[in-house]
């Protein structure tokens, strides 16, 4: 069972903008091979940091308005948000230690 949150237009503000913990957001699509490569690492991080870090996923094909809101033009794009603001952003499939480096100092 995944502990990631599926982010939608309806729940984005409640889950991300009002979150009391940092949020790692994975912008992805079903057809994206690099997205599929990083997905198991994102799932591991969601489990490992549960309670300290919220992990959400945005399917850019289903919620293009969220991708547009943050200027996402390539996927996978990973955003780290804290207090409703983007504090880090990286594009591409990254190894787990680089993913962790995006948020560890914010916990």
C-alpha positions in Angstrom: 0.0 0.0 0.0 1.4 3.4 -1.0 1.6 6.2 1.4 1.8 8.8 -1.4 -1.0 11.2 -1.9 -2.6 11.5 -5.3 -2.8 15.2 -5.8 -5.7 16.7 -7.8 -7.0 20.1 -8.5 -9.6 19.5 -5.7 -7.2 18.5 -3.0 -4.0 20.3 -3.9 -4.4 23.4 -1.6 -5.4 21.3 1.4 -2.7 18.7 0.9 0.2 20.9 -0.2 -0.4 24.6 0.4 -1.7 24.1 3.9 0.6 21.2 4.9 2.5 21.6 8.2 5.3 19.3 6.9 7.4 19.7 3.7 5.9 18.2 0.6 7.8 16.3 -2.2 5.7 16.4 -5.3 6.4 14.2 -8.3 4.9 15.4 -11.6 4.7 12.4 -13.8 2.8 10.6 -16.6 2.0 7.0 -17.4 3.9 7.0 -20.7 7.1 8.6 -19.2 9.9 6.0 -18.8 12.1 8.1 -16.5 9.0 8.6 -14.3 8.6 4.9 -14.1 12.2 4.5 -13.1 12.0 7.0 -10.3 8.6 5.8 -9.0 9.8 3.0 -6.8 12.3 5.4 -5.1 9.6 8.0 -4.5 7.5 5.2 -2.9 10.4 4.2 -0.7 10.9 7.8 0.4 7.2 8.1 1.1 7.3 5.1 3.4 10.7 5.9 5.0 9.8 9.5 5.9 6.1 9.1 6.7 5.0 11.6 9.3 8.0 13.9 8.5 7.5 14.5 4.8 4.4 14.3 2.7 4.8 12.8 -0.8 2.4 13.6 -3.5 2.1 12.7 -7.2 0.5 14.7 -9.9 -0.4 13.0 -13.2 0.3 15.8 -15.7 -2.1 14.3 -18.3 -5.0 14.3 -15.8 -4.1 17.6 -14.0 -2.4 19.7 -16.6 -3.6 22.9 -14.8 -1.4 22.0 -11.9 1.6 21.4 -14.2 0.9 24.8 -15.8 0.6 26.5 -12.4 4.2 25.5 -11.6 5.6 25.9 -15.1 6.3 22.1 -15.5 7.5 21.5 -19.1 9.6 18.3 -18.6 8.9 15.2 -16.5 9.6 13.8 -14.1 9.8 17.1 -12.2 10.2 17.0 -8.5 9.2 20.0 -6.4 9.8 20.4 -2.7 7.3 22.8 -1.0 7.4 24.2 2.5 4.9 26.6 3.9 3.1 26.8 0.6 6.3 27.9 -1.4 8.5 26.0 -3.8 11.9 25.7 -2.1 13.6 23.2 -4.5 13.0 21.9 -8.0 14.8 19.2 -10.0 14.0 17.6 -13.4 14.8 14.1 -14.4 15.2 10.7 -12.8 17.5 11.0 -9.8 19.2 8.4 -7.6 17.7 8.0 -4.1 20.4 9.9 -2.3 19.9 12.9 -4.6 16.2 12.8 -4.0 16.8 12.8 -0.3 19.2 15.8 -0.6 16.2 17.8 -1.9 14.4 17.7 1.4 16.5 16.3 4.3 17.6 19.6 5.6 14.0 20.8 5.8 12.8 18.0 8.1 
